[in-house]
Amino acid sequence: MDRTSEIELRSGSRMPVMGLGTWQLRDDTVQAVETALQLGYRLIDTSGDYGTQQGIGEGIRRSGLERADIFLVTKVEETDNAYEATRKNLDELQLDHADLVLIHRPPRTGSGESLWRGLLQAKNEGLATDIGVSNYTIELIDELTNATGEAPVVNQIEWSPFGHSEAMLREATRRGIAIQAYSPLTRSRRLDDDTLSHIATRYGKTPAQLVIRWNLQRGTIPLPKANQASHMEENLDVFDFAIDETDMRQLNMLNQHYSSLGTLAYL
């Protein structure tokens, strides 16, 4: 595995094994995205409510990369008309399609079947190559699937050694649903953990690098946010080592269902 590695989604599409998160990345978004792409990132994650899409689109254009070489993820909100919101997102990005469009979070009641049907329409019209969900429980995913006959290819959820769900990973794997991990670095709030620091030192890596590598070895797709080139480079420098089984078990045992948002939405 290296920084160019990809996984195959259930649909047959290929997705990079890690990406750049852009939540609150509003300071010089254009330069940050252009720099990330120059360094080797090929997956960029955004949303209609992040306020970053215009800058991301411009950063993609300035990078000089072919559109086919970039995997772009965006999201629609639970109160949106999902089809119209997808078109609006693409207008902001000035792109003709997204590689993946997600329902950002489930509505207050139900699974969001009308949202899902809107994304299915967007997919059928070529506005989205693939569609998925974010912050969904397995039960809500099953409701969407049973109602429409089509399951999401991705569930994007908060995921770190300190907050994750073995049951979610097991069930998502069984259903062929990839997990994208947002806030994989706990927004830096748990990176000073003694166990994390001790293990990272043995590998000559930072705690952040260890956490990203943990995600990769668990088969989840980390989306660490960074706006400085040095942090982007650090986050990419995780393909020259492997965490051994004993240390992986120790990291798994850090799980306290911790959430930087207060609760893990998918539990």
Steps between C-alpha positions, in 0.01 A plus 500: 500500500621850414354848454370406154313193628127468446219271613225370278150599601210260462399688185835427337625859537839552658558736793833618651586350839517841668392856432498861612221625725399862441254582778573859615782519245398852399839676522650491153308190399624528142866484597443223755327275246754575228783419742334178615459380144861587419614298802309193388152517650241379252184495715345830609201501734261795525134583553242754396504650852880525539533823305806358323367376169583799281859499627528125459385518140753771426776306676423196286519708183827664604659164581520411133388145575250322282152484653510121472800493735310667786233340718261773616251440783220742585185483712141617514320598819210320662265795427600526133340385182788261440490515122489880485765528772730275298461730200567804722815339642629429151425858394708627794782260417465573128522127433270283291491211747607385845656160555297452816202688646390426856198580714683701769288370785166321535189714550347524845242237411551203272787410276455771237353290222406810295859626535630166383269498199627847412858373505397201293364743240827697510693178449278387215559834325878478542528779758639250752702191422416345837277589794516432870418626848666658801427456872259211432434198716483157339125496573445822304715371215284189487186717483635686196608178335171321562301798371694554178694182428830688500745519790753780553858422399643714784408601855711797613517505880714630784763235561820480703669258742317684779158485337390226263272197476610148424139412426473779243822394329391138494155574358624757250758252374236229469281733293785628283479854642829686535555714811646846455638633829443866574678670792741203509744708707231589759550866399832464689320459833631151578837502327681551831383162629789318670440165331479666161818698559691199630413281201562780250848563641599137447419533129667839469166657410273767643176408680306641202689277258437197721126568507483540122693175454264327746209605277671371188569163659141473619384554143336837562566811289639782718417861406730710719456874469812712441563842354878524541730324256711360784197333659383368164842346442505354850159340452611342171821362648337184632574244231854403603409304814243254632358474851549149638214289633579561866500876457184487287326318785618766745371777276166324454468482879513881525139501380271691736245597232654846525366769270636850449139595421360353821358173371568251223198547277503143366466319831 
